[in-house]
């Protein structure tokens, strides 16, 4: 694993420095980095890895050493130049996709998905995992996109801002409760297995971070996850409205939801199961109208 001095020396050699624009805070705590790799089962239960924001490649090299194939997505052209110059010992198991990991605000770039499909085919596996020190700016859209649109991603093991972890684990009647937590808890199990102070990173961020394991449930959800995400987004845009008023504003004024919740309840009062039932009711009524 790269030490802090090695990271600095490598950046200097390529005339680079961390940038706030891309959320570059490199994980330098080797114990925490090993914890992330081990939690994800890299090289054992996980043979194909998606890494977003590899930076100087500390985590990348560790996962390659564990025998995984790594598909890395990096938006910073300078870092791509560095990675191509330094990660040279794994020509068959490392692929670098240069550019934005998101094709839109809610979808993963198609070239990343194609590279993952090729890697899974080569390994004879049907699944991959996200293992990354995720740049904070893309953590929520990346996680939502993978959970709702890419069932081949059977796990996400990431370092994220602690407040995003709070949202993933949020329960009803809390200010953190919303779309991200409901969709994640409906489709997956969520576990925060480490909390990281700013000193674990260089440069040190202004916030505390967390390591989270998001494991897809073996059974498929009862509703299309993409529809659930859209429904939650629209519903929680009216989170202070009572359900009857919120649904009417969304165009579902004729929905009879008495068996699910009281009309005076608000979105933030409902459990993920109740919201999923409500979304199913809306979906069924929409498909028959």
Helices and strands as residue ranges (DSSP letters): H 4-13, E 26-27, H 30-40, E 48-52, H 58-65, E 69-74, H 77-86, E 94-98, E 102-104, E 107-108, H 110-123, E 128-133, G 136-138, H 139-149, E 153-161, H 162-169, H 179-187, E 188-196, G 198-200, E 201-202, E 209-216, H 225-236, H 243-249, G 267-269, H 272-288
